Amino acid sequence: MLTRPEYARVIFDYCRGFWEQKSADQPSLQPSVNRMCESIEDRHDPADWRAHTGQELRALACDGKGACGPDGWTGCEIAWLPLIIFVVFALLAKRWFACGVVIRCAKVAWCVYLSRVSCAMGTLLLSRIRAPSRFFLYWWRLWSSAWTRGVVRGWMRSHIPRDFAVAHAVSTGEVVVDLLDLLEHGYMMSLDFSKAFDCLDLLAIIREILLRLGWDPRVVAVFTAVWSRQER
């Protein structure tokens, strides 16, 4: 039987090997991004891309749920903090918003792997290792949620076709029910791309496509700082 450190080493080596192979084998996605950008007109989004206040963050935190991240705070614990804490945090987040830089610990995530690792004949055999569940600082999750539940949600409803149901707060179950109502013969299947998000060129997509689609450059800079420099 492997010890916990040995399990961790197996997963670490697997992920490192994947990233090294990806860097060596995957061609640049920049030409594809350039072609996509050529077909997208520059858009100016009139939404209110402003820094959130302490009151707004606290109101969001009152519905907070979820496990803690590296900071040790859970959603339920943060929900009971006094308003002044959120006012001070809003000042810090406003600084992120102004300069496009975040504290290093906001880029660190705890990872949870649910797939099993087995050992046979002295050779480590990996069953399918799924993408990890990542838990960032709860304060970072609170701040990013303020965007995704507000102006970003409105942006999606304005700019993304209704064919992409998730952008319009339509659940997978509702989509399946609608499809089954239309299905007379045949079958329905769901496709998943293995490690699709791991193979994206984040910098090219974030900096070029989102900016062209009307995102505020200050928001793009902050999310880029975290997404492109994650530590797990």
C-alpha positions in Angstrom: 0.0 0.0 0.0 1.2 3.5 -0.8 1.5 6.1 1.9 -0.3 9.4 1.6 3.0 11.2 0.6 3.5 8.5 -2.1 0.0 9.0 -3.4 0.6 12.7 -3.6 3.9 12.1 -5.4 2.1 9.9 -8.0 -0.5 12.6 -8.7 2.2 15.3 -8.8 4.3 13.4 -11.3 1.3 12.7 -13.4 0.3 16.3 -13.6 3.8 17.6 -14.2 4.3 15.0 -17.0 1.0 16.2 -18.6 2.0 19.8 -18.5 5.5 19.1 -19.9 4.1 17.0 -22.7 1.5 19.7 -23.5 4.2 22.3 -23.7 6.3 20.2 -26.0 3.5 18.9 -28.3 0.7 21.4 -28.5 1.1 24.0 -31.3 0.5 27.6 -30.6 -3.2 28.6 -30.4 -2.4 32.2 -31.3 -3.3 31.7 -35.1 -6.7 30.3 -34.1 -7.3 33.2 -31.6 -6.3 35.7 -34.3 -8.9 34.2 -36.7 -11.5 34.3 -34.0 -10.8 37.9 -33.3 -11.0 38.8 -36.9 -14.6 37.6 -36.9 -15.5 39.6 -33.7 -16.4 43.2 -33.8 -15.0 45.4 -31.0 -17.8 45.9 -28.5 -18.2 48.5 -25.8 -20.2 47.2 -22.9 -22.1 49.9 -21.1 -22.5 47.8 -17.9 -21.4 49.2 -14.6 -17.9 47.7 -14.2 -17.1 49.3 -10.9 -15.4 48.0 -7.7 -17.8 46.6 -5.2 -18.6 48.2 -1.9 -18.2 46.6 1.5 -22.0 46.5 1.8 -22.4 44.7 -1.5 -19.8 42.1 -0.5 -21.3 41.5 2.9 -24.8 41.0 1.3 -23.3 38.4 -0.9 -21.4 36.8 1.9 -24.6 36.3 3.9 -25.5 33.6 1.5 -22.0 32.1 1.6 -21.5 28.4 1.5 -18.8 26.0 0.6 -15.6 24.6 2.0 -12.7 26.6 3.1 -9.6 27.3 1.0 -6.0 27.8 2.1 -7.1 30.7 4.3 -9.2 28.4 6.5 -12.4 30.5 6.2 -15.7 28.8 5.3 -18.7 30.6 3.8 -20.7 30.2 7.0 -17.9 31.7 9.1 -17.5 34.7 6.9 -21.2 35.4 6.8 -21.1 36.2 10.5 -18.3 38.8 10.3 -19.2 42.5 11.0 -19.6 45.0 8.2 -16.3 46.8 8.9 -14.3 43.7 7.8 -16.0 43.8 4.4 -15.4 47.5 4.1 -11.6 47.0 4.7 -11.6 44.1 2.3 -13.4 46.2 -0.3 -10.5 48.7 0.0 -8.0 46.0 -0.7 -10.0 44.6 -3.6 -10.3 48.1 -5.0 -6.5 48.3 -5.1 -6.4 45.0 -7.0 -8.9 46.5 -9.4 -6.8 49.7 -9.9 -3.4 48.0 -10.5 -4.2 44.6 -11.8 -2.1 42.8 -9.2 -3.3 40.5 -6.4 -1.6 39.1 -3.3 0.2 35.8 -3.9 -2.0 33.8 -1.6 -5.0 34.6 -3.8 -3.4 32.5 -6.5 -3.0 29.4 -4.3 -5.6 26.7 -4.4 -6.1 23.5 -2.4 -6.7 20.6 -4.8 -8.8 17.5 -4.1 -8.4 14.5 -6.4 -11.2 11.9 -6.2 -9.8 9.3 -8.6 -8.1 6.3 -7.1 -4.5 5.3 -7.4 -3.5 1.7 -7.3 -0.2 -0.2 -7.1 0.5 -3.5 -8.9 3.7 -5.4 -9.4 5.7 -2.5 -8.2 4.3 -0.3 -11.0 2.1 2.6 -10.2 -1.1 2.4 -12.2 -3.2 5.5 -12.4 -6.9 5.1 -12.9 -8.5 8.0 -14.6 -7.3 11.1 -12.8 -10.0 13.7 -13.1 -9.5 17.5 -13.0 -9.1 18.4 -9.4 -11.6 20.3 -7.3 -9.8 23.5 -6.5 -10.5 25.7 -3.5 -9.1 29.2 -3.6 -9.1 31.7 -0.7 -12.7 32.2 0.3 -12.2 36.0 0.1 -11.0 35.7 -3.5 -14.1 33.5 -4.3 -16.3 36.1 -2.7 -14.8 38.9 -4.7 -15.0 37.0 -8.0 -18.5 35.8 -7.3 -19.5 39.5 -6.9 -18.6 39.9 -10.6 -20.0 36.6 -11.9 -23.4 37.1 -10.2 -23.6 40.7 -11.2 -22.2 42.5 -14.3 -20.8 39.3 -15.9 -24.1 37.6 -15.7 -25.8 40.6 -17.4 -23.0 40.6 -20.0 -23.6 36.9 -20.8 -27.3 37.4 -21.3 -26.7 40.3 -23.6 -23.9 38.9 -25.8 -24.1 35.1 -25.7 -26.8 33.4 -27.8 -29.6 31.6 -26.0 -28.4 28.4 -27.6 -25.7 28.4 -24.8 -28.2 27.7 -22.0 -25.8 28.0 -19.1 -25.2 31.6 -19.9 -28.9 32.3 -19.4 -29.3 30.5 -16.0 -30.9 27.5 -17.6 -30.0 24.2 -15.8 -28.8 21.1 -17.5 -31.9 19.3 -16.3 -34.1 21.8 -18.1 -32.1 21.5 -21.3 -32.4 17.7 -21.2 -36.1 17.8 -20.6 -36.6 20.1 -23.6 -34.5 17.9 -25.8 -36.3 14.8 -24.8 -39.6 16.5 -25.6 -38.3 17.0 -29.1 -36.7 13.6 -29.5 -38.9 11.2 -31.5 -36.3 8.6 -32.6 -32.7 7.9 -31.9 -30.7 8.7 -28.9 -29.1 11.5 -27.0 -25.5 11.6 -25.8 -23.2 14.0 -23.9 -19.6 14.7 -25.0 -16.8 15.8 -22.7 -13.3 16.9 -23.8 -10.6 15.5 -21.6 -8.6 18.3 -19.9 -10.1 20.8 -22.3 -9.6 23.8 -20.0 -6.0 22.7 -19.2 -5.2 23.0 -22.9 -6.5 26.5 -23.4 -4.2 29.3 -24.0 -5.5 31.5 -21.2 -3.5 34.6 -21.9 -4.4 34.7 -25.5 -8.1 34.0 -24.8 -8.5 36.3 -21.8 -6.5 39.3 -23.0 -7.7 39.3 -26.6 -11.1 37.8 -26.9 -12.7 39.0 -23.6 -11.3 42.5 -24.2 -12.7 42.5 -27.7 -16.0 41.4 -26.3 -16.3 44.4 -24.1 -14.9 43.3 -20.7 -13.4 46.0 -18.6 -9.6 45.9 -18.9 -9.2 46.2 -15.1 -11.3 43.1 -14.5 -9.4 41.2 -17.2 -6.1 42.2 -15.7 -7.0 40.9 -12.2 -8.5 37.6 -13.4 -5.4 37.1 -15.7 -3.1 37.6 -12.7 -4.8 34.6 -10.9 -5.7 32.3 -13.8 -2.3 32.4 -15.4 -0.2 32.0 -12.2 -2.0 29.4 -10.2 -0.2 27.5 -7.5 -1.7 24.2 -6.4 
